[in-house]
Amino acid sequence: MDWSVASAIGAIVLAAIALVDLIYRYRDRRRPPAPPPQPQTSGSVKHNLPPKETFVGRDKDKVALCTALSSSWPVVAIEGLGGMGKTALARTVAWGLVDSSDPALTSEQRTAVPPFQAVIWTEDKNGNLTLNELLDTIGQVLEGTLAGFSRLPPEDKRKDIVRRLRKTNSLLIVDNFETIRGKDISEFLRTNIPWPPSKALITSREKLVRSVYDVPLGEMEFSDAMSFLKGFDLSALAEAPEEQLSSLYEATGGNPHAIRLAAGQMRAGDGLLDVIGELQEAKPAEIFEHIYGRNWNIKLKDHPGARRAFMTMPLFGRSASDAAIGAVGDVPHALLGNALDRLDELNLIVRLPGSEDTLRYEAHQLTRAYARKKLMEDPAVARAMQERFIAFFLGLSEASQDTWKDPGNVERLEGERENLLEAARQAGVLAGQPDGTAYLDMVIRFSNSLYSFLWGRGHWSELITICERGAAAAEQTKSYADLARLWARIGRVHAWRKDFTLARKFSAQSWQAVRLISGDTVVQAIPLRLDGQIAIRSGHYDEGEKLLSKVLEYAPLTADDDGRAATLIDLGIAALGKKRHMLAKERFEEALDLDLKSGTVEGQAVSMTYLAKALSELNEGYAESAQSYYERGLELAAQVERPDTLGHCQLGLAKIRFRFGYYEKAKELACAARDNFGRLRMTREEEETRTLLGQIPARYKSS
């Protein structure tokens, strides 16, 4: 084609684009944009409750617990023998308090309890729960705790949590209290729970805390036990005369878990009368040892794969996938299905509802305790399973670390977050042993591979912990590039939370590591980027722009927090701070172009959000374009579960709604943004959102 013709065509196209843009700007001034889709807002109660589970009966016990929670006692204890359903009752009532639509509680029961703004679930596993971990969990759920909270001295941390519990009506639940080894948690509950407005609820097999409101949990009522048994759909029970069912009820002591295990014996082929006879032979205090021993010695005797799968259960957190159980237990794939079916048949494990592609199982605390005992009978087997546990989840972490391009990786990692963090912790434990040098590298690899996931999903306290552990390992192995990177990542969290003193401290530590690597300009970009981000977040935009322009020279074309697109976003934020909106727009458009070319969903979400912000601040003529980018950014941010980007989109849309008088929509969006920023303790953004809410006319604030 002739170049003059091509130029003419190009000029026509540009003129057409300009005309369309002019039309849109004129139209925007004539009418407000259409209301955005209904936002997804979080509930009013913050919580970290485990998933709901089926719960049968216990109406009188639910009333008793609600009465206890409405009393003036700061600590309530559900006490009863193992297997009576203490955990299930606590979980069910907690969900009823969190979710007003949950049928587990009646409206009378729910309203009898003072409303809680937060419900915090903690539990002891293997006697390892410490006061420090308890306080960290409270801080993570309550949010808004001090920046650098995980690094505070114990006494300062305790004082901060008590102060938060005085400000926020909270229910703290400590499950499996009787297995906790130290006395400091008991002392904390006894002397530090400020009622009003907060309470503590513990579950325990025995009375361990003085001055508590006891809720004794005994056997199920006969009618409840029969309803519970019907759920197992066993013909032997359906056809049994009532006197035999009554004998089974008496032989199990009305203990729900004993009833469950008895039903498992029948599912495995035993007759009802045989099961009753076996139970009647056991002493009441030894009924579980008897049932588990019979399962191990008889029912699983010819199932070595099932035995190995059974022994893995105490290694996992709340639940485990079939693939993880097979890998950790070294159960061949050909045997795994039958092994898990056998354990499920005996009710030793429970198959959780969900996708058929990824089966998940969990085990009762008593079952885990017996499995742990069998596991520890052979230390070599226990060590081998622990090593396979670490290796499996390190492999999952590294295979799924690209959360930027593949939102499916976010789902995979989130579903295994508890196990991933436990595996990383176990790697740290082994790394600290005399023969654990080989695990130092694994600790670093966990820190690097989980970073993008933890950062993007807002699990910042967990990110700090895992990076601190990784930095300690990197220092030992003299992996100075990793050391610089890990210190900088911790500094970034503090910068986003506006604790610039701590952020600069970690920047200095990152620079110190870089100086141990001579002449590596790419590595120097690590602390340089953090310094630029600190400058921008603290309002020193010229300095931040200068530093990040240097970083841009070395930024790779990668879809992550260290790539060119991410650097352009930071530079665009600096331009926004300097009110150079057209330059900011250009920076964000270039970043979005790179994200589109690389197919990164998370990157597009971030780029679109900031581009929308630049357009909305440029002039009213870009309002509709800004709204369009915000809505698309919100959609993509939801796909990758990125709370900071969700918050920015919700706040941006709220401002547009407010500008055109859609106050109800503005309030809904601003409340959702406030929740997201509050979870991350992003104080500046949270305050900006509260300011907007304060400008909404009074008649809309209470609606």
C-alpha positions in Angstrom: 0.0 0.0 0.0 1.2 3.5 -0.8 2.4 5.3 2.4 0.5 8.4 1.7 -2.7 6.4 1.4 -1.9 4.6 4.7 -1.3 7.9 6.4 -4.6 9.2 5.2 -6.4 6.1 6.5 -4.7 6.4 9.8 -5.7 10.0 10.1 -9.3 9.1 9.4 -9.3 6.4 12.0 -7.8 8.7 14.6 -10.4 11.4 13.8 -13.2 8.8 14.2 -11.9 7.7 17.5 -11.7 11.3 18.7 -15.2 11.9 17.5 -16.6 8.9 19.4 -14.7 10.0 22.5 -16.2 13.5 22.2 -19.7 12.0 21.8 -19.2 9.9 24.9 -17.9 12.8 26.9 -20.8 15.0 26.0 -23.2 12.1 26.8 -21.6 11.6 30.2 -22.2 15.3 31.0 -25.9 15.0 30.1 -26.7 12.0 32.2 -25.2 9.9 35.0 -23.8 6.5 34.3 -26.1 3.5 34.8 -26.0 2.1 38.4 -23.3 -0.6 38.8 -24.2 -4.3 39.5 -25.2 -5.1 43.2 -21.8 -5.3 45.0 -20.8 -8.3 47.0 -20.5 -7.0 50.6 -19.1 -9.0 53.5 -21.2 -9.8 56.6 -21.3 -7.5 59.6 -19.6 -10.1 61.8 -15.9 -10.8 61.3 -15.0 -14.4 61.9 -12.7 -17.3 60.9 -15.1 -20.1 61.7 -14.5 -23.6 60.2 -17.1 -24.7 57.7 -20.6 -25.5 58.8 -21.5 -29.1 59.6 -24.6 -31.2 60.1 -25.8 -31.0 63.7 -28.7 -33.1 65.1 -30.8 -32.2 68.1 -29.3 -30.8 71.3 -31.9 -28.1 71.6 -31.7 -27.9 75.4 -27.9 -27.7 75.2 -28.1 -24.8 72.6 -30.5 -23.0 75.0 -28.1 -23.6 77.9 -25.1 -22.3 75.9 -27.0 -19.2 74.7 -28.0 -18.5 78.3 -24.4 -18.8 79.4 -23.2 -16.4 76.7 -25.8 -13.9 77.8 -24.6 -14.0 81.4 -22.2 -11.7 83.1 -19.5 -14.4 83.2 -16.5 -13.5 80.9 -15.6 -17.1 80.3 -18.0 -20.0 79.4 -16.9 -23.6 79.2 -18.6 -26.5 77.4 -17.4 -29.5 79.5 -18.0 -33.2 78.8 -16.4 -36.5 77.9 -14.6 -36.9 74.6 -16.9 -37.5 71.7 -20.0 -35.8 73.3 -20.0 -33.1 70.6 -18.5 -30.1 72.4 -16.8 -28.9 69.3 -19.8 -29.4 67.1 -22.1 -27.5 69.6 -19.6 -24.6 69.8 -19.3 -24.5 66.0 -23.1 -24.7 65.5 -24.0 -22.0 67.9 -21.1 -19.7 66.7 -22.4 -20.0 63.1 -25.9 -19.2 64.4 -24.6 -16.0 65.9 -22.6 -15.1 62.8 -25.3 -15.9 60.2 -28.8 -14.6 61.1 -30.3 -16.9 58.4 -28.8 -20.0 59.9 -31.6 -22.3 61.2 -29.3 -23.8 63.9 -30.6 -21.1 66.3 -34.1 -19.8 66.8 -34.6 -16.1 66.7 -35.2 -16.1 70.5 -32.0 -17.9 71.1 -30.0 -15.6 68.8 -31.5 -12.4 70.3 -30.8 -13.6 73.8 -27.1 -13.3 73.2 -25.5 -9.9 73.1 -24.5 -9.2 69.4 -20.9 -9.9 68.6 -18.9 -7.9 66.0 -16.3 -10.7 65.8 -16.1 -14.4 66.4 -12.6 -15.8 66.6 -12.0 -19.6 66.4 -8.9 -21.2 67.7 -8.1 -24.8 68.5 -5.3 -26.8 69.9 -3.8 -29.5 67.7 -1.4 -31.9 69.2 -0.9 -29.7 72.3 1.0 -27.0 70.2 -1.3 -24.0 70.7 0.7 -21.1 72.4 -0.5 -17.8 73.8 1.5 -16.0 71.0 -0.4 -17.9 68.3 -3.7 -17.3 70.1 -3.0 -13.5 70.2 -1.9 -13.5 66.5 -5.2 -15.2 65.5 -7.2 -12.7 67.5 -5.3 -9.9 65.8 -5.8 -11.3 62.3 -9.6 -11.6 62.8 -10.1 -8.3 64.6 -7.9 -6.4 62.1 -6.6 -2.9 62.8 -4.0 -4.2 65.3 -0.7 -2.4 65.3 1.5 -2.7 62.3 4.4 -5.1 63.1 2.0 -6.8 65.5 3.6 -10.3 65.1 7.0 -8.9 66.1 5.8 -7.1 69.3 7.1 -8.3 72.7 4.6 -10.7 74.3 3.4 -8.2 77.0 2.8 -5.4 74.4 1.0 -7.9 72.2 -1.2 -9.0 75.1 -2.0 -5.3 76.0 -2.9 -4.5 72.4 -5.3 -7.4 72.1 -7.0 -6.6 75.4 -7.5 -3.1 74.2 -9.0 -4.4 71.0 -11.3 -6.7 72.8 -12.5 -3.7 74.9 -13.4 -1.8 71.7 -14.9 -4.7 69.7 -17.6 -7.0 71.0 -15.8 -10.3 70.4 -16.4 -14.0 71.1 -13.1 -15.9 71.4 -13.5 -19.7 71.1 -10.7 -22.1 72.2 -11.4 -25.6 71.2 -9.7 -28.7 72.7 -8.6 -26.7 75.7 -7.7 -29.8 77.7 -4.8 -30.6 75.5 -3.0 -27.3 75.8 0.3 -27.8 77.6 1.1 -24.3 78.9 -0.8 -22.4 81.6 -0.4 -18.9 80.1 -3.5 -19.3 77.9 -5.6 -20.2 80.9 -4.2 -17.2 82.8 -5.0 -14.9 79.9 -8.6 -16.1 79.7 -9.1 -15.9 83.4 -7.7 -12.4 83.9 -7.8 -10.6 80.5 -11.1 -11.1 78.8 -12.9 -7.7 79.2 -16.6 -8.4 79.8 -18.4 -6.4 78.7 -18.1 -6.4 75.8 -16.2 -9.6 75.0 -16.4 -13.2 76.0 -14.4 -16.4 75.8 -15.9 -19.9 75.1 -13.8 -23.0 75.7 -14.5 -26.7 75.1 -12.8 -29.1 77.5 -13.1 -32.6 78.8 -12.5 -31.4 82.3 -12.6 -28.2 84.4 -9.4 -26.4 83.8 -10.2 -22.7 84.2 -11.5 -21.3 87.5 -14.4 -18.9 87.6 -16.2 -20.0 84.5 -19.9 -20.5 83.6 -20.1 -24.3 83.1 -22.3 -25.8 80.4 -22.1 -29.6 81.0 -22.6 -31.7 77.9 -23.9 -35.2 78.6 -25.3 -37.9 76.5 -27.7 -37.2 73.6 -31.3 -37.7 74.4 -32.7 -41.0 73.1 -34.8 -39.3 70.4 -31.9 -37.2 69.2 -29.7 -40.3 69.1 -32.2 -42.2 67.0 -32.4 -39.2 64.5 -28.6 -39.2 64.4 -28.6 -43.0 63.6 -31.1 -42.6 60.8 -28.6 -40.4 59.0 -26.4 -43.5 58.4 -29.1 -45.1 56.3 -28.5 -48.7 57.7 -31.1 -51.3 57.0 -30.0 -53.1 60.2 -31.0 -50.1 62.2 -34.2 -49.4 60.3 -35.5 -52.9 60.9 -34.3 -53.2 64.5 -36.8 -53.3 67.4 -36.7 -50.4 69.8 -35.3 -52.5 72.7 -32.2 -53.3 70.6 -31.8 -49.6 69.6 -32.2 -48.7 73.3 -29.4 -51.3 74.2 -27.1 -49.7 71.6 -27.9 -46.2 73.0 -27.0 -47.4 76.5 -23.9 -49.3 75.4 -22.5 -46.1 73.8 -23.5 -44.0 76.7 -25.5 -41.7 74.4 -22.1 -40.5 73.1 -22.5 -39.2 69.5 -19.0 -40.2 68.4 -19.4 -43.6 69.9 -22.7 -44.0 68.1 -20.9 -42.9 64.9 -18.2 -45.5 65.3 -20.7 -48.2 66.2 -22.6 -47.4 63.0 -19.2 -47.7 61.2 -18.8 -51.2 62.6 -22.2 -52.1 61.1 -21.4 -50.6 57.8 -18.4 -52.8 57.7 -20.5 -55.9 58.1 -21.0 -56.5 61.9 -24.5 -57.2 63.1 -26.3 -54.9 65.5 -26.3 -57.5 68.4 -22.5 -58.2 67.8 -21.7 -54.5 68.0 -23.8 -54.1 71.2 -22.1 -57.1 72.7 -18.6 -55.7 72.0 -19.5 -52.3 73.4 -20.9 -53.8 76.6 -17.6 -55.6 77.2 -15.7 -52.3 77.4 -15.5 -50.2 80.5 -17.3 -46.8 80.0 -14.0 -44.9 80.4 -12.3 -47.1 77.8 -15.0 -47.3 75.2 -13.0 -45.4 72.5 -9.8 -47.2 73.1 -11.8 -50.4 72.7 -13.5 -49.4 69.5 -10.3 -47.9 67.9 -8.3 -51.0 69.0 -10.8 -53.3 67.4 -10.8 -51.3 64.2 -7.0 -51.3 64.1 -6.4 -54.9 65.1 -9.3 -56.5 63.2 -11.0 -54.3 60.7 -7.8 -52.8 59.3 -5.6 -55.8 59.8 -5.6 -56.9 56.2 -5.6 -53.3 54.9 -2.1 -51.9 55.1 -2.9 -49.0 52.8 -5.9 -48.0 55.0 -3.6 -48.2 58.1 -1.1 -45.9 56.4 -3.8 -43.5 55.3 -5.2 -43.5 58.8 -1.9 -42.6 60.3 -1.5 -39.5 58.1 -4.5 -37.7 59.6 -2.8 -36.0 62.5 -0.3 -34.4 60.2 -2.9 -32.4 58.4 -4.8 -29.3 59.5 -8.6 -29.5 59.5 -8.9 -31.7 56.4 -6.9 -33.4 53.6 -7.3 -34.3 50.0 -7.2 -37.8 48.8 -4.1 -37.0 46.7 -2.3 -35.6 49.8 -3.3 -38.6 52.0 -1.9 -41.0 49.4 1.3 -39.1 48.9 2.0 -38.6 52.6 1.0 -42.2 53.5 2.9 -43.6 50.5 -0.3 -45.5 49.5 -0.2 -46.6 45.9 -2.8 -45.0 43.7 -4.3 -48.4 42.9 -5.0 -49.0 46.6 -5.9 -45.5 47.7 -9.5 -45.5 46.8 -10.2 -48.7 48.6 -8.2 -47.6 51.6 -10.2 -44.4 52.0 -13.5 -46.1 51.3 -12.6 -48.6 54.1 -11.8 -45.8 56.6 -15.0 -43.9 55.5 -17.0 -47.0 55.9 -15.8 -47.4 59.5 -16.6 -43.7 60.1 -12.9 -43.2 61.1 -12.8 -40.4 58.5 -15.6 -38.3 57.0 -15.8 -37.5 53.4 -16.6 -33.8 53.0 -19.1 -32.6 50.5 -17.6 -30.9 47.4 -16.1 -31.6 44.0 -15.8 -35.2 43.0 -12.5 -34.3 41.3 -10.9 -33.5 44.6 -12.1 -35.6 47.5 -11.4 -34.3 51.0 -11.6 -36.0 54.3 -11.4 -35.0 58.0 -11.2 -36.9 61.2 -12.5 -36.4 64.7 -10.1 -35.2 67.3 -10.3 -38.5 69.2 -9.6 -40.3 66.0 -6.6 -38.1 65.3 -5.3 -38.7 68.8 -5.4 -42.5 68.3 -3.9 -42.2 64.9 -1.1 -40.1 66.3 -0.4 -42.7 69.0 -0.1 -45.4 66.3 2.1 -43.1 64.2 4.5 -42.4 67.0 5.0 -46.1 67.8 7.5 -46.1 64.9 9.6 -42.9 64.8 11.1 -43.8 61.5 7.7 -44.1 59.9 6.6 -40.9 61.5 9.7 -39.0 60.2 9.2 -40.4 56.7 5.6 -39.3 56.7 6.5 -35.8 57.9 9.1 -35.5 55.2 6.6 -36.6 52.5 4.1 -34.1 54.0 6.5 -31.2 53.6 7.6 -32.4 50.1 4.0 -32.7 48.9 2.9 -29.2 49.9 6.2 -27.6 48.7 5.5 -29.2 45.3 1.9 -27.9 45.3 3.1 -24.4 46.4 5.7 -24.2 43.6 3.4 -25.7 40.9 0.6 -23.2 41.8 2.6 -20.1 42.6 1.6 -18.2 39.4 -1.6 -16.6 40.7 -1.3 -13.7 38.3 -2.2 -15.7 35.1 -4.1 -18.6 36.6 -7.0 -17.8 39.0 -7.4 -21.5 39.5 -4.1 -21.5 41.4 -5.7 -19.0 43.9 -8.5 -21.5 44.6 -6.0 -24.4 44.9 -3.8 -22.6 47.3 -6.6 -21.1 49.3 -8.1 -24.5 49.7 -4.9 -25.9 51.1 -3.7 -22.8 52.9 -3.8 -24.3 56.4 -1.8 -27.4 55.3 0.7 -25.3 53.2 1.5 -23.1 56.2 1.8 -26.1 58.5 4.2 -27.8 56.0 6.3 -24.6 55.9 6.3 -24.5 59.7 7.3 -28.2 59.8 10.1 -27.5 57.3 11.3 -24.8 59.7 11.2 -27.2 62.6 13.3 -29.8 60.8 15.7 -27.1 59.5 16.4 -26.2 63.2 17.5 -29.8 64.0 21.2 -30.9 63.9 20.5 -33.0 60.8 18.2 -30.5 59.2 20.5 -28.4 56.9 18.9 -29.8 53.8 15.6 -28.2 54.9 16.9 -24.7 55.0 16.5 -24.4 51.2 13.0 -25.8 51.5 12.1 -23.1 54.0 13.3 -20.4 51.5 11.4 -22.1 48.6 8.2 -22.1 50.7 8.7 -18.3 51.4 9.2 -17.5 47.7 6.5 -19.7 46.2 3.8 -18.6 48.6 4.6 -14.9 48.4 2.3 -13.8 45.5 -0.6 -15.8 46.9 -0.3 -14.5 50.4 0.3 -10.9 49.3 -2.5 -10.7 46.8 -5.1 -12.4 49.0 -4.2 -10.1 52.0 -2.8 -12.8 54.3 -0.2 -10.3 55.3 0.4 -11.5 58.9 1.0 -15.0 57.6 3.3 -13.5 54.9 5.4 -11.8 57.5 5.8 -15.0 59.5 6.8 -17.1 56.5 9.2 -14.4 55.2 10.8 -14.0 58.6 11.4 -17.8 58.7 12.7 -17.8 55.1 15.1 -14.9 55.9 16.5 -16.7 58.8 17.2 -19.7 56.5 18.6 -17.5 53.8 21.0 -15.9 56.3 22.3 -19.3 57.3 22.8 -20.5 53.8 24.2 -17.1 52.7 21.6 -16.8 50.0 21.8 -13.0 50.0 19.5 -12.4 47.0 16.8 -14.3 48.7 17.5 -12.5 52.0 17.2 -9.1 50.3 14.0 -10.1 48.6 12.4 -11.5 51.8 13.3 -8.5 53.9 11.9 -6.2 51.2 8.6 -8.1 51.1 8.1 -7.7 54.8 8.9 -4.0 54.4 6.3 -3.7 51.7 3.5 -4.9 54.1 4.5 -2.2 56.6 4.6 0.4 53.8 1.1 -0.4 52.8 0.0 -0.2 56.4 1.7 3.2 56.7 4.2 2.1 59.3 7.1 3.7 57.6 9.6 3.3 60.5 9.3 -0.4 60.2 9.3 -0.3 56.4 12.5 1.6 56.3 14.1 -0.7 58.9 13.4 -3.7 56.5 14.6 -1.6 53.6 18.0 -1.1 55.4 18.2 -4.8 56.1 17.5 -5.6 52.4 20.2 -3.1 51.3 22.6 -4.8 53.8 22.0 -8.1 52.1 22.5 -6.6 48.6 25.8 -5.1 49.6 27.1 -8.7 50.2 26.5 -9.3 46.4 28.9 -7.2 44.4 27.8 -5.4 41.3 24.4 -7.1 40.7 22.2 -4.3 39.6 19.2 -6.5 39.2 19.4 -7.5 42.9 19.9 -3.8 43.8 16.5 -3.1 42.2 14.8 -5.1 45.1 15.4 -2.6 47.9 15.3 0.3 45.4 11.7 -0.7 44.5 10.8 -0.8 48.2 12.3 2.6 48.8 10.3 4.0 45.9 7.1 2.4 47.3 7.8 3.9 50.7 8.3 7.3 49.2 5.0 7.1 47.2 3.0 5.8 50.2 4.4 8.6 52.4 3.6 11.3 49.9 7.1 12.0 48.5 6.1 11.5 44.9 9.1 13.1 43.2 11.5 10.9 45.2 9.4 7.8 44.5 9.2 8.6 40.8 13.0 9.0 40.6 13.7 5.7 42.4 11.1 3.7 40.4 12.3 5.1 37.1 15.7 3.4 37.9 13.9 0.2 38.8 12.0 0.3 35.4 15.4 -0.1 33.6 15.8 -3.5 35.1 12.2 -4.7 35.6 11.6 -7.9 33.6 8.7 -8.5 31.4 7.1 -10.9 34.0 3.6 -10.9 35.3 4.3 -10.5 39.0 5.0 -7.8 41.6 8.6 -7.3 40.3 7.7 -7.0 36.6 7.6 -4.0 34.3 3.8 -3.7 34.5 3.9 -3.6 38.3 6.6 -1.0 38.2 4.5 1.1 35.7 1.6 0.9 38.2 3.8 2.4 40.9 5.0 5.1 38.6 1.4 5.9 37.7 0.5 6.2 41.3 3.4 8.7 41.7 2.1 10.7 38.8 -1.4 10.7 40.3 0.0 12.0 43.5 1.6 14.9 41.5 -1.8 15.6 39.8 -0.3 14.7 36.4 -3.3 12.7 35.4 -2.5 12.3 31.7 0.9 10.9 32.5 -0.7 8.6 35.1 -3.2 7.5 32.5 -0.4 6.7 30.0 1.5 4.7 32.6 -1.6 2.6 33.5 -2.5 2.1 29.9 1.0 0.8 29.2 0.8 -1.6 32.2 -2.6 -2.8 31.1 -1.3 -3.4 27.5 1.5 -5.6 29.0 -1.0 -7.4 31.2 -3.3 -8.1 28.3 -0.5 -9.4 26.1 0.7 -11.7 28.9 -2.8 -12.9 29.8 -2.5 -12.1 33.5 -5.9 -11.8 35.1 -4.6 -10.4 38.4 -2.5 -7.8 36.6 -5.4 -6.7 34.5 -7.5 -6.3 37.6 -4.9 -4.0 39.2 -4.1 -2.0 36.0 -7.8 -1.4 35.2 -8.5 -0.3 38.7 -5.8 2.4 38.6 -6.6 3.4 35.1 -10.2 3.9 36.2 -8.9 6.1 39.1 -6.8 8.2 36.7 -9.8 8.7 34.4 -12.2 9.5 37.2 -9.8 12.2 38.4 -9.0 13.6 35.0 -12.4 15.2 34.4 -16.1 14.3 34.4 -16.0 13.5 30.7 -14.3 10.2 31.5 -16.9 9.1 34.1 -18.4 6.4 32.0 -15.1 5.0 30.9 -13.9 5.1 34.5 -17.0 3.2 35.7 -16.5 0.6 32.9 -12.9 0.0 34.0 -13.9 -0.1 37.7 -16.6 -2.7 37.0 -14.3 -4.9 34.9 -11.6 -4.5 37.5 -14.0 -5.5 40.3 -15.0 -8.6 38.3 -11.4 -9.7 37.8 -10.4 -8.9 41.3 -13.2 -11.1 42.6 -11.9 -13.9 40.4 -8.5 -13.8 42.0 -9.8 -12.9 45.4 -7.6 -9.8 45.8 -9.1 -7.6 48.6 -7.0 -4.4 48.1 -8.1 -4.2 44.5 -11.7 -5.0 45.4 -11.6 -2.2 47.9 -10.2 0.3 45.4 -12.8 -0.6 42.8 -15.6 -0.4 45.3 -14.4 2.9 46.6 -14.1 4.3 43.1 -17.5 3.2 42.1 -18.9 4.5 45.4 -17.5 8.0 44.5 -19.1 7.9 41.1 -22.4 6.8 42.6 -22.2 9.6 45.2 -21.3 12.2 42.5 -24.5 11.4 40.6 -26.8 11.1 43.7 -27.1 7.3 44.0 -26.5 7.5 47.7 -27.9 4.0 48.6 -25.5 2.4 46.1 -22.7 4.6 47.2 -23.2 3.5 50.8 -23.3 -0.2 49.9 -20.1 0.0 47.9 -18.3 2.2 50.4 -19.1 -0.2 53.3 -17.7 -3.1 51.3 -14.6 -1.1 50.5 -14.2 -0.2 54.2 -14.4 -3.9 55.1 -11.7 -4.8 52.6 -9.3 -2.0 53.6 -10.0 -2.7 57.3 -9.0 -6.4 56.9 -5.7 -5.3 55.4 -5.2 -2.5 58.0 -4.7 0.0 55.1 -5.5 3.0 57.3 -5.3 5.7 54.7 -7.7 4.0 52.3 -10.0 3.1 55.2 -10.1 6.7 56.4 -10.8 7.9 52.9 -13.8 5.5 52.7 -15.1 6.7 56.1 -14.9 10.3 54.9 -17.1 9.4 51.9 -19.5 7.6 54.2 -19.7 10.7 56.4 -20.7 12.8 53.4 -23.7 10.6 52.5 -27.0 12.4 53.5 -28.3 11.3 57.0 -31.5 9.6 55.7 -29.4 7.0 53.8 -27.0 6.2 56.6 -29.4 4.2 58.7 -31.1 2.4 55.8 
